[in-house]
Each structure stands twice: as structure tokens, then as C-alpha cells.
Amino acid sequence: QVHLVESGGGLVQAGGSLRLSCAASGTLFGGNTMGWYRQAPGKQRELVADITSEGSTKYTDSVKGRFTISRDNDGNTVYLHMAGLKPEDTGVYYCQIKRVYWPTYSSWGQGTQVTVSS
């Protein structure tokens, strides 16, 4: 079982920056993908960015050029550096880890609130 612990959310003014962290623990295997999703009030959860064990990244169009996802050297912690924040970035941000090859697994963090004031 994989456990995720997130940190780094908060309240920031538009144009500001925040860094989210997500640490994974438990029985981990390489070849996984860690990502950040967000859910705004009344909206569905959406992918913000993800990164594979090999370092390949993917971003949703609305955050390209503003957000950067990265992993530390042991691959068990993922970061999301958010710059140029906009009010529409407000939401609960969730970390996910998944492995689609055997042994497969998927776990979610508890979520961290990000609020951007105008």
C-alpha cells in the first residue's frame, strides 16, 4: 500500500507563487507516475500536471509556462511549483501516484487547499 502526504497549500494573491510537496511512502516500484490534480468548487477533478519515473512531464494547457512539476532524486517526492497564480487556479489540489504495469497501484493524497485572491 502506498501512502501520500501533501503540504504547501495556502492563500496567495494573484501573481504570487506557491510550492506544493507530496511525499510517498510504502511499497513503491519504479515505472510509476506521480501527478497533481485539482478540483474547484462545483467542478470535476482535473489533471494539472504529472511526471513519470523517467522524468517525462505533462501539463494541462492552462498552466503551461506558469507551473513546473518535478521529482526528487529518490523519486518518492513530487513538487509543483506554481507561479503567476490566477484566481481560477483556486481549488483543492490532490497528489496521485499510479503504476499501470504489474504490480499495479493507485493512491491519492488527502488534498491541500490553494486559494488565489484577486
HUDAJO-V298296 format. One record per helix or strand. SS is the DSSP state (H for helix, E for strand). FROM is the first residue (numbers start at 1). LEN is the number of residues. If there is no record, write none. Layout:
BEGIN
SS;FROM;LEN  SS;FROM;LEN
END
This chain:
BEGIN
E;2;6  E;10;4  E;18;9  E;33;7  E;46;7  E;57;3  H;61;3  E;67;5  E;77;6  H;87;3  E;91;9  E;105;4  E;112;6
END
